[in-house]
């Protein structure tokens, strides 16, 4: 019989909507077929409005995205437009720091609150929650609150899977990169999980009252499939809690797709083609497989399988990954998902890293990534780079994704770039872009903070490579770089070990000479000890420019400080105070 015991026979796409002849009193029949409790119309009453709610929210963001692109320049220069944009950005930038955790932005809370109000109203508003059944009279075996919660949970499913895909239509239409949609993927998952629990427990209560819960379980079918589905859903939901996911990322990554597959298979059998329930599985399958195949085609057909990653250990805390390429093109601030074909279980998963270089227009390019090892594959790659400097590892690439997508940030004349730890690598791409295209740009100020005492050496070397690549020996106007060393003060090592084909060679490198060389190349590089006062830096930068972009890549505390400062700048624009009229903020996460 295989799976047939889990499905009614004959199998159809939709179940019959005909309730048959009602044998109860007219009043009882009318009660049973009321607008909010008619089982045969519950998918229309609850699932479709839930779909409409999600679509309305997405359409609003689509309108906002396209308005920012196509609004006439004349309107953009008006005070009303600047204040409207500043208000919307304030909602996107304003968040709070609680111990070691940064909250989502204010706008996310408002939109999430609207969703919570809708789902709570639809779940708890209609009455009754349970049928007033007696031993003699039965209105039905499905508690109304369980039925409506189940259909609303089902309506969440297509959006849950689409929001979790890296290449997805929501990102394409709204300009919101997939990593920022992950918040909504997570919140929709929790909403669906809570609705699933509301769907489950009333059935348990009802069948305990009826006295046949053991019989129902022993019969298998709907109970077995439902329990397996909700167990898989529990695993998916709780393992996605940020502090659990970050601590056990390799376990999370390797089990997430398997648990998601188990969930959707058993959920499919659990729904058993009731009403239009299988339509939502069809929509989910079409949307998600399209997203998945698109990303795979980019990996295998556009980027190919011949790329190799060269590994270099810069310091104990920094791994440099370089991928020579003639086919990949990318923009500032974008990231790639890399799958290292080096054997072991890690080759089954792809990991995101921010690109820290810019493409070369007239010659072969190099994708450069600066990575802070955090366990798993990154620790393994660091060990390989230490043992075999310059080791070449076959790599598959997916992307690029994300980037400085805002039209205003991409075109801002002045930019402030802040990097912390390995996030300092992202600043190198902005520096090189400025060096290459300095004409017509206002200014670029870079602030880098690091606890790694060895970073000073490799960072100055990277700057010298940029100067040599673009033949810049003269001073570059408007460019300044400030490197802050925040770790314990130690005597700087004046030597660096350089790996060559002939073995390990020790080459003396005087730091004072390095600094002179960098300054001579026009980078205006300065070194300081202690943490930079980022809110003050942003305030001074904002006061001196009319239009600017602020970019940050670093620890959560650093990102929070920059986001708060950017939000404060929006309040000044809304109140008409200060010189600034356009302050845009971008946060990158995958270098740190």
matplotlib code that plots the C-alpha trace (Angstrom):
import matplotlib.pyplot as plt

x = [0.0, 3.0, 1.8, -1.8, -2.9, -2.0, -4.3, -8.1, -9.1, -9.7, -6.9, -8.0, -6.5, -9.4, -11.9, -15.6, -17.2, -20.7, -21.6, -24.6, -28.0, -28.1, -30.3, -30.2, -32.7, -32.7, -31.0, -28.3, -27.8, -27.4, -25.0, -22.9, -22.7, -22.0, -19.5, -16.6, -17.1, -18.2, -15.6, -16.2, -15.2, -12.5, -9.7, -11.4, -12.1, -8.7, -6.0, -6.7, -6.9, -3.5, -2.0, -3.5, -1.9, 1.6, 1.1, 0.0, 3.1, 5.3, 3.6, 4.1, 7.8, 7.9, 6.2, 8.7, 11.7, 10.6, 9.6, 13.1, 14.4, 12.0, 11.0, 11.9, 15.1, 13.1, 11.0, 14.0, 15.4, 12.4, 12.3, 9.2, 10.7, 13.9, 11.9, 9.7, 12.8, 14.5, 11.4, 11.3, 15.1, 14.7, 12.3, 14.9, 17.9, 16.6, 17.2, 18.2, 21.0, 20.1, 23.1, 25.0, 22.0, 20.8, 17.1, 15.6, 14.8, 11.7, 10.1, 10.4, 8.7, 5.8, 5.3, 5.7, 3.2, 0.7, 1.1, 0.7, -2.5, -3.9, -3.1, -4.4, -7.6, -8.3, -7.5, -9.1, -11.8, -14.3, -16.4, -16.8, -13.4, -15.0, -18.2, -20.9, -21.0, -22.9, -23.0, -26.2, -25.5, -22.3, -21.6, -18.3, -15.0, -12.8, -12.7, -13.2, -10.1, -8.0, -9.3, -8.7, -5.3, -4.3, -5.3, -3.5, -0.4, -0.7, -1.0, 2.3, 4.2, 4.9, 6.2, 8.3, 10.2, 10.5, 11.9, 14.5, 15.8, 18.9, 17.7, 14.0, 11.4, 10.9, 14.5, 14.3, 11.1, 11.9, 15.7, 15.9, 18.8, 18.1, 20.1, 17.8, 14.8, 16.1, 14.5, 11.1, 11.8, 12.4, 9.4, 7.1, 8.4, 7.5, 4.1, 3.5, 4.8, 2.5, -0.5, 0.4, 0.4, -3.0, -4.2, -2.8, -3.8, -7.6, -7.7, -6.0, -8.5, -11.5, -10.5, -9.7, -13.2, -14.6, -12.6, -11.1, -7.6, -5.9, -7.9, -7.2, -3.5, -3.4, -5.3, -2.2, -2.8, -3.5, -2.1, 1.2, 1.8, 0.8, 3.1, 6.1, 5.5, 5.3, 8.4, 10.4, 8.9, 10.0, 13.5, 13.6, 12.2, 14.2, 17.5, 17.0, 17.1, 20.1, 22.3, 21.7, 22.2, 25.4, 26.9, 26.0, 26.1, 27.5, 24.8, 22.1, 23.4, 23.7, 20.3, 18.2, 17.4, 16.8, 14.4, 12.6, 12.2, 10.8, 8.4, 7.0, 6.5, 4.7, 2.7, 1.6, 0.3, -1.3, -3.3, -4.7, -6.1, -8.6, -10.4, -7.6, -4.8, -2.6, -2.7, -0.4, 2.1, 2.0, 2.7, 5.5, 7.1, 7.0, 8.3, 11.1, 12.3, 12.5, 14.6, 16.8, 17.4, 18.2, 20.9, 22.3, 22.4, 24.4, 26.8, 27.4, 26.8, 27.8, 30.7, 31.7, 33.6, 37.2, 37.8, 40.3, 40.7, 44.2, 44.6, 46.9, 47.2, 47.6, 47.6, 46.3, 42.9, 42.7, 42.5, 42.8, 41.0, 41.8, 40.0, 41.4, 38.5, 37.8, 34.0, 32.6, 31.4, 30.2, 29.5, 30.7, 29.6, 28.3, 28.9, 29.4, 28.4, 31.5, 31.5, 35.0, 35.4, 38.0, 36.4, 34.5, 31.0, 31.7, 31.7, 27.9, 27.4, 28.0, 29.1, 28.7, 31.7, 31.8, 33.9, 36.8, 38.0, 36.6, 36.4, 39.0, 37.6, 40.5, 42.1, 41.6, 40.0, 40.5, 37.8, 39.4, 37.8, 39.2, 37.8, 37.9, 38.0, 35.0, 35.1, 34.0, 35.2, 37.0, 39.2, 39.9, 40.9, 43.1, 44.9, 45.5, 46.8, 49.2, 50.5, 50.6, 50.7, 49.1, 47.2, 44.7, 41.3, 38.6, 35.6, 32.1, 30.6, 27.0, 26.1, 27.0, 24.2, 23.3, 25.6, 25.2, 21.8, 20.4, 20.6, 21.3, 24.1, 25.7, 25.8, 26.6, 29.5, 30.9, 31.2, 32.2, 33.3, 33.8, 35.2, 35.9, 38.0, 38.0, 35.3, 38.2, 38.6, 35.3, 36.8, 39.6, 37.0, 35.7, 39.2, 40.2, 37.0, 37.7, 41.3, 40.2, 37.3, 38.4, 37.4, 34.1, 33.8, 33.7, 35.5, 36.1, 36.9, 37.7, 37.9, 39.2, 39.3, 41.1, 42.3, 44.8, 48.3, 49.4, 46.7, 48.8, 51.2, 48.9, 46.6, 49.4, 50.6, 47.1, 47.0, 50.4, 49.0, 46.1, 48.4, 50.6, 47.7, 46.3, 49.7, 48.9, 51.9, 50.6, 48.3, 44.6, 42.5, 39.6, 40.8, 41.8, 42.3, 42.4, 43.5, 42.7, 44.4, 42.2, 43.9, 46.5, 49.5, 52.4, 55.7, 55.2, 57.1, 59.3, 59.6, 57.1, 57.3, 56.7, 55.9, 57.6, 57.9, 61.3, 60.1, 59.8, 61.7, 62.0, 62.1, 62.7, 60.0, 60.3, 56.9, 57.9, 59.1, 55.8, 53.9, 56.0, 55.4, 51.7, 51.5, 53.6, 51.1, 48.4, 46.3, 46.8, 47.0, 47.2, 47.4, 45.8, 45.4, 42.0, 38.4, 37.2, 34.3, 32.0, 28.9, 31.0, 32.8, 29.4, 28.0, 31.0, 30.9, 27.2, 27.6, 30.2, 28.4, 25.0, 24.7, 26.6, 26.7, 27.6, 28.8, 29.8, 31.0, 32.0, 30.8, 27.2, 28.1, 29.9, 27.0, 24.6, 26.6, 26.7, 23.0, 22.1, 24.2, 22.6, 19.1, 20.0, 21.0, 17.6, 15.9, 18.0, 16.9, 13.2, 13.5, 15.3, 18.4, 21.9, 23.4, 22.7, 19.7, 20.5, 22.2, 22.0, 23.3, 24.4, 25.3, 27.3, 27.6, 29.5, 33.1, 33.1]
y = [0.0, 2.4, 5.9, 5.2, 4.7, 8.4, 9.6, 9.3, 7.3, 8.3, 10.8, 14.2, 17.7, 19.2, 17.7, 18.1, 21.3, 19.9, 19.6, 17.4, 17.7, 19.1, 17.0, 19.3, 22.1, 25.2, 27.3, 24.7, 24.3, 28.1, 28.2, 25.5, 27.1, 30.6, 32.8, 32.4, 28.8, 27.0, 24.3, 23.9, 27.5, 28.0, 28.0, 31.0, 32.8, 32.4, 31.2, 33.6, 36.7, 35.7, 35.5, 38.9, 40.3, 39.2, 40.3, 43.8, 44.2, 43.1, 45.4, 48.4, 47.7, 47.3, 50.7, 52.2, 50.7, 51.8, 55.2, 55.8, 54.9, 56.7, 59.8, 62.9, 64.7, 67.9, 66.2, 64.7, 68.1, 69.3, 69.5, 67.4, 64.5, 64.7, 64.6, 61.7, 59.7, 60.5, 59.3, 56.0, 55.6, 56.4, 53.4, 51.2, 52.3, 52.8, 49.8, 49.1, 47.3, 44.8, 43.3, 41.6, 41.6, 44.2, 44.3, 44.5, 48.0, 50.0, 49.6, 45.8, 45.9, 48.0, 45.7, 42.6, 44.1, 44.6, 41.0, 39.8, 41.9, 40.4, 36.8, 37.2, 38.9, 36.2, 33.4, 34.7, 37.1, 34.6, 32.4, 29.7, 28.2, 24.7, 23.3, 23.0, 19.3, 16.9, 13.1, 13.3, 16.3, 16.8, 20.0, 18.6, 16.9, 19.9, 22.7, 25.9, 27.6, 24.7, 24.7, 28.4, 28.4, 25.4, 27.2, 30.4, 28.4, 26.7, 30.2, 31.2, 28.3, 29.7, 32.9, 31.1, 29.1, 32.0, 34.4, 31.7, 31.4, 33.4, 34.2, 35.1, 37.3, 39.4, 40.5, 41.1, 43.3, 45.2, 45.5, 44.0, 41.5, 38.0, 38.3, 41.1, 39.0, 36.4, 38.3, 37.8, 34.2, 33.7, 35.6, 33.9, 30.6, 31.5, 32.7, 29.4, 27.4, 29.1, 28.7, 25.0, 24.6, 26.4, 23.9, 20.9, 21.2, 21.8, 18.4, 16.8, 18.5, 17.5, 13.8, 13.5, 14.8, 12.4, 9.5, 8.2, 9.8, 6.4, 5.0, 8.0, 7.6, 3.9, 4.4, 6.3, 8.5, 12.1, 11.9, 10.3, 12.7, 15.7, 14.7, 14.1, 17.4, 19.4, 17.7, 18.7, 22.2, 22.4, 21.5, 24.0, 26.8, 26.5, 25.8, 29.0, 31.1, 33.4, 32.4, 28.7, 29.0, 31.0, 28.7, 25.4, 26.9, 23.8, 21.5, 24.1, 24.4, 20.6, 19.7, 22.6, 21.5, 17.9, 18.9, 21.3, 18.4, 16.1, 18.8, 19.6, 15.9, 14.9, 18.2, 17.4, 14.0, 15.5, 18.0, 15.0, 17.3, 18.9, 21.7, 23.7, 22.8, 21.2, 24.4, 25.9, 23.1, 23.5, 27.2, 26.5, 23.9, 26.1, 29.2, 27.5, 25.2, 28.1, 30.1, 27.0, 26.1, 29.8, 29.9, 26.5, 27.5, 30.6, 28.4, 25.7, 27.5, 31.1, 30.7, 27.1, 24.5, 25.5, 28.2, 27.7, 29.5, 30.5, 30.5, 32.8, 33.2, 36.9, 36.8, 34.4, 36.0, 36.7, 34.3, 35.7, 33.9, 34.9, 33.5, 34.6, 35.0, 36.3, 35.6, 36.9, 40.5, 42.1, 45.4, 47.1, 45.4, 42.2, 38.8, 35.3, 31.9, 29.6, 25.8, 24.5, 21.1, 19.9, 16.7, 16.0, 17.0, 20.7, 20.5, 20.0, 23.5, 26.9, 29.8, 33.6, 35.9, 39.6, 40.5, 42.8, 43.7, 45.4, 44.0, 45.1, 46.4, 45.6, 42.6, 39.5, 40.2, 38.7, 38.0, 38.6, 37.7, 38.4, 35.9, 35.6, 31.8, 30.9, 27.1, 24.5, 25.1, 28.4, 26.8, 24.0, 26.4, 28.4, 25.2, 24.4, 27.9, 27.6, 24.2, 24.9, 28.7, 29.5, 26.2, 26.0, 24.5, 23.9, 26.1, 26.5, 30.0, 31.2, 34.8, 37.6, 38.8, 42.0, 44.9, 48.7, 48.5, 51.9, 54.3, 57.2, 55.4, 54.1, 57.6, 59.5, 61.9, 61.5, 58.2, 57.1, 53.4, 51.8, 48.3, 46.2, 43.0, 41.1, 43.6, 45.9, 44.0, 45.5, 49.0, 48.0, 47.6, 51.1, 52.4, 50.8, 52.0, 55.5, 55.4, 54.1, 56.6, 59.5, 62.1, 63.7, 62.1, 64.3, 62.4, 59.0, 58.6, 55.1, 54.1, 50.6, 49.2, 46.0, 44.0, 42.1, 43.6, 42.0, 43.7, 46.9, 45.0, 43.2, 46.2, 48.5, 45.9, 45.7, 49.5, 49.4, 46.7, 49.0, 51.9, 49.8, 48.3, 51.7, 53.5, 56.0, 57.7, 61.2, 62.3, 61.4, 64.3, 63.6, 60.2, 59.5, 56.2, 55.9, 52.6, 52.2, 49.4, 48.5, 45.4, 45.3, 47.4, 45.2, 45.9, 45.8, 43.1, 44.6, 41.4, 39.5, 35.9, 35.7, 32.3, 31.6, 28.6, 28.0, 27.7, 30.1, 33.3, 36.0, 39.5, 42.6, 45.2, 48.5, 49.8, 53.4, 52.8, 51.2, 54.1, 56.6, 54.5, 54.4, 58.1, 58.7, 56.8, 59.3, 57.3, 59.7, 56.7, 57.4, 55.0, 55.5, 53.5, 53.0, 52.7, 55.4, 57.5, 56.5, 58.5, 61.7, 60.7, 60.3, 63.5, 65.5, 63.8, 64.5, 68.1, 68.7, 67.2, 67.6, 64.0, 61.0, 57.3, 55.5, 51.9, 49.6, 46.0, 44.7, 43.4, 43.9, 46.6, 48.6, 48.2, 49.3, 52.5, 53.3, 52.6, 54.8, 57.6, 57.3, 57.3, 60.5, 62.1, 61.4, 63.2, 66.3, 66.1, 65.7, 68.8, 70.8, 71.2, 71.0, 70.9, 67.3, 66.5, 62.9, 60.4, 56.7, 53.8, 50.3, 47.4, 44.4, 41.2, 38.5, 39.7, 39.9]
z = [0.0, 0.4, 1.2, 0.3, 3.9, 4.5, 1.7, 1.1, -1.9, -4.7, -4.7, -6.1, -6.4, -4.4, -2.0, -2.5, -1.1, -0.9, 2.8, 2.0, 3.5, 7.1, 9.4, 12.4, 13.2, 10.9, 13.6, 14.1, 10.4, 10.0, 13.0, 11.4, 8.0, 9.3, 7.3, 9.7, 10.7, 7.5, 7.2, 3.4, 2.8, 5.4, 2.9, 1.2, 4.4, 6.0, 3.6, 0.8, 2.9, 4.5, 1.0, 0.2, 3.4, 2.4, -1.2, -0.2, 2.0, -0.8, -3.3, -1.0, -1.0, -4.7, -5.2, -2.8, -4.6, -8.1, -6.8, -5.6, -9.0, -11.3, -9.2, -11.2, -10.1, -9.6, -7.0, -5.3, -4.7, -2.7, 1.1, 1.3, -0.6, 1.5, 4.7, 3.5, 2.5, 5.9, 7.8, 5.9, 6.4, 10.1, 10.4, 8.7, 10.7, 14.2, 16.5, 20.1, 21.8, 24.5, 26.2, 23.3, 20.9, 18.5, 17.8, 14.3, 13.1, 14.2, 10.8, 11.0, 14.4, 13.0, 10.0, 12.1, 14.6, 11.8, 10.8, 14.4, 14.8, 11.6, 12.5, 16.1, 15.0, 12.4, 14.9, 18.1, 16.7, 15.2, 17.5, 18.6, 19.2, 19.7, 18.4, 21.2, 20.6, 22.9, 23.0, 20.8, 18.5, 16.5, 14.6, 13.3, 14.3, 13.5, 16.1, 14.2, 15.8, 14.7, 11.2, 10.6, 12.2, 10.0, 6.8, 7.8, 8.5, 5.1, 3.4, 5.1, 3.5, -0.1, 1.4, 4.0, 1.3, -1.2, 1.5, 2.4, -1.1, -2.1, -5.6, -5.2, -6.9, -3.8, -3.9, -7.7, -7.4, -4.2, -4.3, -0.8, -0.7, 0.5, 3.7, 4.8, 3.9, 6.3, 9.2, 7.5, 6.6, 10.4, 11.5, 9.0, 10.3, 13.8, 12.8, 10.9, 13.8, 16.4, 14.1, 13.7, 17.5, 17.6, 14.9, 16.8, 20.4, 20.0, 18.2, 21.2, 23.6, 21.4, 21.1, 24.7, 25.4, 22.9, 24.4, 21.1, 21.0, 21.4, 18.6, 16.4, 17.0, 16.4, 13.1, 11.9, 8.9, 9.7, 13.2, 12.3, 9.4, 11.5, 14.4, 12.1, 10.3, 13.5, 15.0, 11.9, 12.1, 15.7, 14.8, 12.0, 14.1, 17.3, 15.6, 13.7, 16.9, 16.3, 19.3, 18.7, 14.9, 15.3, 17.9, 16.0, 12.5, 10.8, 12.4, 11.5, 7.9, 7.3, 8.8, 7.7, 4.2, 5.3, 8.0, 5.6, 3.1, 5.8, 6.9, 3.5, 2.6, 5.7, 5.7, 2.1, 3.2, 6.3, 4.3, 2.2, -0.6, 1.7, -0.1, -2.0, 0.4, -2.3, -4.4, -1.8, -2.2, -6.0, -5.6, -3.1, -5.4, -8.5, -6.8, -4.8, -7.5, -9.9, -7.4, -6.8, -10.4, -11.2, -8.6, -9.7, -13.3, -12.3, -10.3, -12.9, -16.2, -15.7, -13.2, -14.2, -12.3, -13.0, -10.5, -7.7, -4.4, -3.3, 0.5, 2.4, 6.1, 6.7, 10.5, 13.2, 12.9, 9.1, 6.2, 2.6, -0.1, -3.7, -6.8, -10.2, -12.7, -16.2, -16.1, -12.8, -12.6, -9.4, -7.6, -4.5, -1.3, -2.9, -1.5, -2.9, -1.6, -1.9, -1.8, -1.3, -3.1, -0.6, 0.5, 3.7, 4.7, 4.3, 0.5, 0.7, 2.1, 0.7, 2.9, 2.3, 2.1, 1.2, -1.9, -0.9, -4.4, -7.5, -11.0, -13.5, -16.8, -19.1, -17.6, -15.5, -12.1, -8.7, -6.2, -2.8, 0.5, 4.0, 6.5, 10.2, 11.0, 13.2, 13.2, 10.6, 7.1, 7.8, 10.5, 8.1, 5.4, 7.8, 8.8, 5.2, 4.4, 7.4, 6.4, 2.6, 1.9, -1.5, -1.5, -4.4, -3.6, -6.2, -5.5, -6.8, -6.6, -6.3, -6.7, -6.5, -4.2, -2.3, -2.5, -2.2, -3.9, -3.0, -5.9, -3.6, -1.7, -5.0, -6.4, -3.2, -3.7, -0.2, 1.6, 5.1, 5.3, 8.7, 9.1, 12.1, 12.3, 9.0, 7.9, 7.2, 3.9, 2.6, 2.9, 0.4, -2.4, -1.8, -1.6, -4.9, -6.5, -5.4, -6.5, -9.9, -10.4, -8.2, -10.7, -9.9, -6.4, -3.4, -0.7, 0.9, 4.6, 5.8, 9.5, 10.4, 13.9, 14.8, 17.8, 15.5, 16.0, 12.7, 10.6, 10.1, 7.9, 5.5, 5.3, 4.2, 1.7, 0.3, -0.2, -1.9, -4.3, -5.1, -5.8, -8.0, -9.9, -10.8, -11.1, -8.4, -6.9, -6.3, -3.6, -4.1, -3.0, -0.7, 0.5, 4.1, 5.9, 9.7, 11.3, 15.0, 16.9, 19.9, 21.2, 24.0, 23.3, 22.2, 20.6, 16.9, 15.1, 12.4, 10.4, 8.4, 7.1, 3.4, 1.8, -1.6, -3.9, -2.5, 1.1, 4.0, 3.7, 6.4, 5.0, 7.2, 6.9, 8.7, 9.6, 9.5, 5.9, 5.1, 6.4, 4.4, 1.2, 1.7, 2.4, -0.7, -2.7, -1.7, 0.8, 3.8, 6.1, 9.9, 12.8, 16.3, 19.4, 21.0, 19.8, 17.4, 18.6, 15.8, 16.7, 16.8, 13.6, 11.8, 13.3, 12.0, 8.6, 8.2, 9.2, 6.5, 3.5, 1.8, 0.3, 1.6, 2.1, 5.2, 5.0, 7.9, 8.2, 11.6, 14.9, 16.0, 18.5, 15.7, 13.3, 16.0, 16.7, 13.0, 12.5, 15.5, 14.2, 10.7, 12.3, 14.3, 11.0, 9.6, 12.5, 11.6, 8.0, 9.0, 11.3, 8.6, 10.8, 9.4, 5.9, 5.1, 2.8, 1.9, 4.3, 3.3, 5.3, 4.3, 6.6, 5.4, 7.5, 5.7, 6.0, 9.8]

ax = plt.figure().add_subplot(projection="3d")
ax.plot(x, y, z, "-o")
ax.set_aspect("equal")
plt.show()
